Amino acid sequence: MVRTDFVYGNHPVTMFGYADNDWIFRTISTYQTFYEIDLLRYMRFALRNRPGCIADVGANIGNHSVFYGVVMKRPVLCFEPNPGVFDILKSNLEINKVRHTAFKLGLGAEPGSFVVDDQHLAADGNVGAARLLASDDGDIEVSSLDHLLPEIEQGLGDQPLAAIKVDIEGMEPAMLRGARLALQQFHPDLFLEISDARAMQQINDILLPLGYRRLYAFAGTPVWHYVHQSKLGNLRRLELYLYKTLASLISRAAGIARSLFQRT
């Protein structure tokens, strides 16, 4: 296990990692800030008037969870099935004093057993890209959010479930199929990694009939923001549009500045 320390705003942060060459940890250590910081800043803005807990599905080492707890001051529900990563996640949550409940399991359409397929990770060193494969004798437990709902509600107390971030390497549609009751009960904002058109269509087929609308994407592999229509008044829609527009302009200006600097 490796470690890096940095300060975000006035918040000191410590992050442990799987290895120096792991993509997420290496990015945090190199740039001395949170991984996918543009996405996290957008989430902070988008959720500023939605109190409650945030669920981090596919929490990995806890980069996003620590941001939610330390910067956004939110309690966090963490789901991470990879046993090689879960202890690091717990260490990061505890050393940064994040209010949390952590589940060492994955989320899918229904309970089952899986194994971790991480043999392809040697080249890029990204432990977060590990996938789960169904196996009758697998050592990884997968449940559904709806199956866990009574336990989750007890842990939430009087806290609503404000948002769910999902990055589980292609299992996003299955996870959503197993979360219909939770989505209908809480109408949480959703932040979903969607890597291709097929997954997008599957997710739209699940969410649009439930009253969700797709808005904007951030991060390298796009993480799309879906909002339930009951939580998307005209003012909020305008605020999010203006934020995305301004963020795009700033990113474009930064790109032009880098290009000009490289030419000189």
SULTA-V30438 format. One record per pair of residues at least 6 apart in sequence whose C-alpha atoms are under 6 Angstrom apart, sorted by the first residue. I is the first residue (numbers start at 0). J is the second residue. If there is no record, write none. Layout:
((I J) (I J))
This chain:
((0 16) (0 17) (1 15) (1 16) (1 18) (2 14) (2 15) (3 13) (3 14) (3 28) (4 12) (4 13) (5 12) (5 31) (6 12) (14 91) (16 24) (19 25) (20 124) (21 124) (21 125) (22 124) (22 125) (27 33) (27 34) (35 218) (38 217) (38 218) (51 158) (51 159) (51 160) (51 161) (52 73) (52 74) (52 75) (52 160) (52 161) (53 75) (53 161) (53 162) (53 163) (54 75) (54 76) (54 77) (54 163) (55 77) (55 164) (56 78) (56 164) (56 165) (57 78) (57 79) (57 166) (57 167) (58 77) (58 78) (58 79) (60 87) (60 88) (61 88) (67 73) (68 74) (68 97) (74 98) (74 99) (75 99) (76 99) (76 100) (76 101) (77 101) (78 102) (78 104) (79 103) (79 104) (79 105) (80 103) (80 104) (80 105) (104 140) (104 141) (105 141) (106 141) (106 142) (106 143) (106 174) (107 142) (107 143) (107 173) (107 174) (107 177) (108 143) (108 173) (108 174) (108 176) (108 177) (109 142) (109 143) (110 141) (110 142) (111 141) (112 134) (112 137) (112 139) (112 140) (112 141) (113 131) (113 132) (113 133) (113 134) (113 137) (113 139) (114 131) (114 132) (114 137) (114 139) (115 130) (115 131) (116 129) (116 130) (116 131) (117 129) (130 168) (143 177) (144 177) (144 178) (145 177) (145 178) (145 180) (160 185) (161 187) (162 187) (162 188) (162 189) (163 189) (164 189) (164 190) (164 191) (165 191) (166 192) (172 202) (186 227) (188 225) (188 226) (189 224) (189 225) (190 222) (190 223) (190 224) (191 222) (191 223) (192 221) (192 222) (193 221) (210 227) (210 228) (211 226) (211 227) (211 228) (212 225) (212 226) (213 225) (214 224) (214 225) (215 223) (215 224) (216 222) (216 223))
